[in-house]
């Protein structure tokens, strides 16, 4: 029997994102949207072992809340960066101190330590953004945190994952009533923006399978959403499906989420 896979979200939201998927003595970082100092602080708070062998940083896209500490974290931890070519090009244009990056392509797959990594395209207003499915043995963790709409590719790749980390960004009524400019509201609600609570609940209805045990709601807006609203939308969907076996929880911007295990 293989070791369980843990998912530890150090923080999720518009001010910074970082997740660690780990199994046994090794792990993978997904995004580095915090300064290295903040990353270290949150890592310690999370209770992850000091000697965990981090194999690399997978980048979803180049927006600052996902890459703010990327170069320094990579250098300090002495681990490689994995990004799509278009994303890597933008990162180097911004900061010529970036060294070698390992280029990946949506639709492919590669091994990293004892993990198999599958990047897949997601609709978002960035340069070739991706989500990831990270596999270890028969266990699969699906991560999609900046998604404008749940198209067929997203649904196909995320179906029947053991653990799902999904964006549940905004409540439509709260977004409409917010003081944000109309242009920003349009971007958020657009097909390359962010998933609403309703859209995320509908996505769950399409991708939950018999192996699915954990659902983590992520990238919850602090201005245009509330965790209890996001959770309520998702919980109602699970109830309609008769899935009271699902562990439903959410990640916050402020603190690490206690590790979720498969």
GISUL-V780288 format. One record per backbone hydrogen bond with DSSP energy under -1.0 kcal/mol. CO is the residue of the C=O (numbers start at 1). NH is the residue of the N-H. If there is no record, write none. Layout:
co={CO,CO}
nh={NH,NH}
This chain:
co={5,6,7,8,9,11,13,17,18,18,19,20,21,22,23,25,26,27,28,29,30,32,35,36,37,38,39,40,41,42,44,49,52,53,56,57,58,60,63,64,65,66,67,69,70,71,72,73,74,80,81,82,83,84,85,86,87,88,89,90,91,95,102,105,110,112,115,116,117,118,119,120,123,124,129,131,132,133,134,135,136,139,140,140,141,142,143,144,149,151,152,153,154,155,158,162,162,163,164,165,166,169,170,171,172,173,181,182,183,184,185,186,188,190,192,195,196,197,198,199,200,201,203,203,204,207,213,214,215,216,217,218,224,226,227,228,229,230,231,232,233,234,235,236,237,238,239,243,247,249,252,260}
nh={262,22,260,20,257,18,16,33,10,11,30,8,28,6,26,53,23,55,21,58,19,69,39,40,41,42,43,44,45,46,47,52,54,27,29,82,31,130,66,68,17,32,70,73,74,75,76,77,79,57,102,59,104,88,89,90,91,92,93,94,95,98,83,108,117,115,112,135,110,133,107,131,148,126,122,120,143,118,141,116,139,136,162,163,134,165,132,167,151,155,156,157,158,159,161,213,214,142,216,144,218,221,197,175,176,177,185,186,187,188,189,190,194,193,125,169,200,201,202,203,204,205,206,207,208,160,247,164,249,166,251,168,171,230,231,232,233,234,235,236,237,238,239,240,241,243,242,246,215,217,12,7}
